[in-house]
Amino acid sequence: MVVAVVIGVCVVLAVLAFLVPRLSRHPERGTQRSLGVGARAGGKAPGVLGKLFSKPFHSSSRAVSRSGSAGRRARGHMPF
């Protein structure tokens, strides 16, 4: 379920970044912020569990960042 939500957010951000590159930064940062909160909360677990609980949030954050930058990069390659 969570994976589907993250994939959906990535697709929406990529399309938004392609259509309006400047306006896509704010939703991307908001998503990054919320994933950061989850990563920090998961990281407070003791020992190895902290890394285990925060890792999905870090990888999701990286995926959101890549999808936004990919949309802006694709827009830059367009001839118009």
JONORRA-V11139 format. One record per backbone hydrogen bond with DSSP energy under -0.5 kcal/mol. NH is the residue of the N-H (numbers start at 1). CO is the residue of the C=O. E is the energy in kcal/mol with one decimal. If there is no record, write none. Layout:
BEGIN
((NH/CO/E) (NH/CO/E))
END
This chain:
BEGIN
((5/1/-1.8) (6/2/-2.4) (7/3/-2.4) (8/4/-2.3) (9/5/-2.5) (10/6/-2.3) (11/7/-2.3) (12/8/-2.4) (13/9/-2.6) (14/10/-2.3) (15/11/-2.4) (16/12/-2.6) (17/13/-2.8) (18/14/-1.7) (19/15/-2.4) (20/16/-2.9) (24/20/-1.0) (25/22/-0.9) (27/23/-0.6) (28/24/-1.6) (29/25/-2.6) (30/26/-2.2) (31/27/-2.2) (32/28/-2.5) (33/29/-2.5) (34/30/-2.2) (35/31/-2.3) (36/32/-2.1) (37/33/-1.9) (38/34/-1.7) (39/35/-2.2) (40/36/-2.5) (41/37/-2.3) (42/38/-2.5) (43/39/-2.1) (44/40/-0.5) (44/41/-0.8) (45/42/-1.3) (49/46/-1.2) (50/47/-0.9) (51/47/-0.9) (52/48/-2.3) (53/49/-2.8) (54/50/-1.7) (55/51/-1.6) (56/52/-0.5) (58/54/-1.8) (59/55/-2.6) (60/56/-2.0) (61/57/-2.2) (62/58/-2.1) (63/59/-2.0) (64/60/-2.3) (65/61/-2.1) (66/62/-2.3) (67/63/-2.3) (68/64/-2.0) (69/65/-2.2) (70/66/-2.3) (71/67/-1.9) (72/68/-2.0) (73/69/-2.4) (74/70/-2.5) (75/71/-1.9) (76/72/-1.7) (77/73/-1.0) (78/74/-0.6) (78/75/-0.9))
END
